[in-house]
Amino acid sequence: MRFQDAAPDARAVVYAGIQADPLVAHAASLLAEGTAAERWLARAVMNGERTDPETWRRIFPALFGPSADPALSDHAARVLDASLEVASRGEAARSQYRGAIVEELTARLLAGRAPTVRRERRVLFDGVRAEIHPYDVTVESGDRPEVYDCKWGARGINADVLNQLDDARTHAADEDVDLAVALVIFDARRSCELRLARTTAERAGTGLVALEGLDTLAEKRA
């Protein structure tokens, strides 16, 4: 088993520009240090339904209300500002920015425990036709590698993604490699589980990291 950079194509070139936008790194940095409530705030705001900051402050009184910790409110305000900037990018761009932010957030959380975190990498196996689609984030440890596919919402979960993850895990096992495969979804775990219940794709060996459990990415793999 070996890792390889994804072949550049038109989509990758356009998306690389979004990934390189300082807003992506800024938002991911705030969310990596944020609380669960701030991450829920970011998800709600980046969906683009409302653009008035005062409305969001009223919706999240635990972050901005009179009883909120001023120090926490300051950080939450920065999360809100960054999220509003993403929401203002327009429907098509907003979708790509959200995906890039989830990927960057995942990479940052993993980097807290793994020195070899990479982006947009394919996994190759001898005698097996290579998948065109690269994995969003990889941990390229020699003995315990990991691959992650990142999605903004539960609706991004589909059979193709699940089958590719399971195929990678199975082929790695054939080479006596303990490859961890998982989905990272910036959405409620319950929503993800409902989506998964509708698919017949093999997923028993695929992990799920939902919004509530993002900080587990920074924990050492068992």
C-alpha positions in Angstrom: 0.0 0.0 0.0 1.3 3.5 -0.9 0.0 7.0 -1.1 0.2 9.3 -4.1 -0.7 12.9 -4.9 -3.9 13.3 -6.8 -3.5 14.0 -10.5 -4.4 17.7 -11.2 -7.5 18.4 -13.3 -9.7 21.4 -13.9 -11.8 20.8 -10.8 -8.8 20.3 -8.6 -7.2 23.5 -9.8 -10.3 25.6 -9.1 -10.8 23.9 -5.7 -7.1 24.4 -4.8 -7.7 28.2 -5.1 -10.6 28.0 -2.6 -8.5 25.8 -0.3 -5.7 28.5 -0.4 -8.1 31.4 0.5 -7.0 32.8 3.9 -10.7 32.7 4.9 -10.6 28.8 4.9 -7.6 28.7 7.2 -9.0 31.4 9.4 -12.3 29.8 9.9 -10.8 26.3 10.4 -8.4 27.7 13.0 -11.3 29.3 15.0 -13.3 26.1 14.8 -10.4 24.0 15.9 -10.2 26.0 19.1 -14.0 26.5 19.4 -16.6 24.9 21.6 -19.4 22.6 20.4 -21.8 25.6 20.6 -19.5 27.7 18.4 -19.4 24.9 15.8 -23.2 24.6 15.8 -23.3 28.4 15.3 -20.9 28.1 12.3 -22.9 25.4 10.7 -26.1 27.3 11.0 -24.7 30.6 9.7 -22.7 29.1 6.9 -25.9 27.5 5.6 -26.7 31.0 4.5 -30.3 31.4 5.7 -29.7 34.7 7.6 -27.0 37.3 7.2 -27.9 39.7 10.0 -25.4 39.2 12.9 -27.8 40.5 15.6 -30.3 37.8 14.6 -27.7 35.1 15.3 -26.7 36.7 18.6 -30.3 36.4 19.7 -30.6 32.7 18.5 -27.4 31.8 20.5 -27.9 33.5 23.9 -25.5 31.0 25.6 -22.7 32.6 23.4 -23.8 36.2 23.3 -26.4 36.7 26.0 -26.0 38.7 29.3 -24.9 35.6 31.2 -22.3 34.6 28.6 -18.6 34.7 29.5 -17.1 37.8 27.9 -13.9 36.0 26.9 -16.0 33.2 25.2 -18.2 35.7 23.6 -15.2 37.4 22.0 -14.2 34.1 20.4 -17.7 33.3 19.4 -18.0 36.7 17.7 -15.0 35.9 15.6 -16.5 32.6 14.6 -19.7 34.4 13.7 -17.9 37.0 11.6 -16.0 34.3 9.7 -19.1 32.3 9.2 -21.0 35.3 7.8 -18.2 36.0 5.4 -18.5 32.4 4.1 -22.3 32.7 3.9 -21.9 35.9 1.8 -19.9 34.1 -0.9 -23.0 33.0 -2.8 -24.6 29.5 -3.1 -22.1 27.8 -5.5 -19.0 29.2 -3.8 -20.4 28.8 -0.3 -20.7 25.0 -0.8 -17.1 24.7 -1.9 -15.9 26.9 1.0 -17.8 24.9 3.5 -16.2 21.6 2.2 -12.7 23.1 2.3 -13.2 24.4 5.8 -14.3 20.9 7.1 -11.2 19.4 5.4 -8.9 22.0 6.9 -10.5 21.6 10.3 -10.0 17.8 10.1 -6.4 18.2 9.1 -5.7 20.6 12.0 -7.3 18.4 14.6 -5.4 15.4 13.4 -2.1 17.3 13.3 -2.3 17.6 17.0 -1.3 14.0 17.3 0.0 13.0 13.9 3.0 14.5 12.2 2.3 13.2 8.7 -1.1 14.7 7.8 -1.6 15.2 4.0 -4.4 16.4 1.7 -5.9 15.2 -1.5 -4.1 11.9 -1.7 -4.9 8.6 -3.4 -4.2 5.2 -1.9 -2.7 2.6 -4.3 -2.5 -1.2 -4.0 -0.5 -3.6 -6.1 -2.7 -5.4 -8.6 -5.7 -3.2 -7.8 -7.1 -0.5 -10.2 -6.5 2.9 -8.6 -9.5 5.0 -7.6 -9.6 8.4 -9.4 -11.1 10.1 -6.4 -8.5 11.2 -3.8 -9.1 11.1 -0.1 -9.6 14.5 1.6 -7.2 14.0 4.5 -4.7 11.2 5.2 -2.5 10.3 8.1 0.4 8.5 6.5 1.9 6.6 9.4 4.0 3.6 8.4 2.3 1.2 10.7 -1.2 2.7 11.3 -2.3 4.9 8.4 -5.7 6.6 8.3 -7.9 8.0 5.5 -10.8 10.4 5.9 -13.5 11.6 3.6 -15.0 14.9 4.8 -18.5 16.3 4.1 -20.4 19.4 5.2 -23.7 17.6 5.8 -25.2 14.1 6.1 -26.6 14.4 2.6 -23.1 14.1 1.3 -23.0 10.5 2.5 -23.5 8.1 -0.4 -22.8 4.5 -1.5 -19.9 5.5 -3.7 -18.0 7.1 -0.8 -18.8 4.2 1.6 -17.7 1.6 -1.0 -14.5 3.4 -1.7 -13.6 3.6 2.0 -14.4 0.0 2.6 -12.5 -1.2 -0.5 -9.4 0.7 0.7 -9.7 -0.9 4.2 -10.2 -4.4 2.6 -7.3 -4.1 0.2 -5.0 -2.8 3.0 -6.0 -5.8 5.1 -5.0 -8.0 2.2 -1.5 -6.5 2.5 -1.5 -6.9 6.3 -1.9 -3.1 6.8 -4.3 -1.9 9.5 -5.8 1.1 7.6 -8.4 3.1 9.5 -11.1 4.6 7.3 -13.7 7.2 8.4 -16.2 9.8 7.4 -16.0 13.3 9.0 -19.3 15.0 8.8 -19.9 18.5 10.0 -23.5 17.6 11.0 -25.4 16.0 13.8 -24.6 12.4 14.5 -28.3 11.5 14.4 -28.7 13.0 10.9 -25.7 11.0 9.8 -27.0 7.7 11.3 -30.4 8.2 9.6 -28.6 8.8 6.3 -26.4 5.7 6.8 -29.5 3.6 7.6 -30.8 4.1 4.1 -27.8 2.7 2.3 -27.0 -0.9 1.6 -23.2 -0.2 1.1 -20.8 -2.0 3.3 -19.9 0.3 6.2 -19.2 -1.9 9.2 -15.5 -1.1 9.2 -15.9 2.6 8.5 -15.8 5.1 11.3 -18.0 8.1 11.7 -16.9 11.4 13.2 -19.9 13.8 13.5 -19.9 17.4 14.7 -20.4 16.5 18.3 -17.3 14.3 18.3 -14.8 16.3 16.2 -12.3 16.6 19.1 -11.9 12.8 19.1 -9.8 13.4 15.9 -7.1 14.8 18.1 -7.0 11.7 20.3 -4.5 8.9 19.8 -5.9 6.1 17.6 -6.6 3.1 19.8 
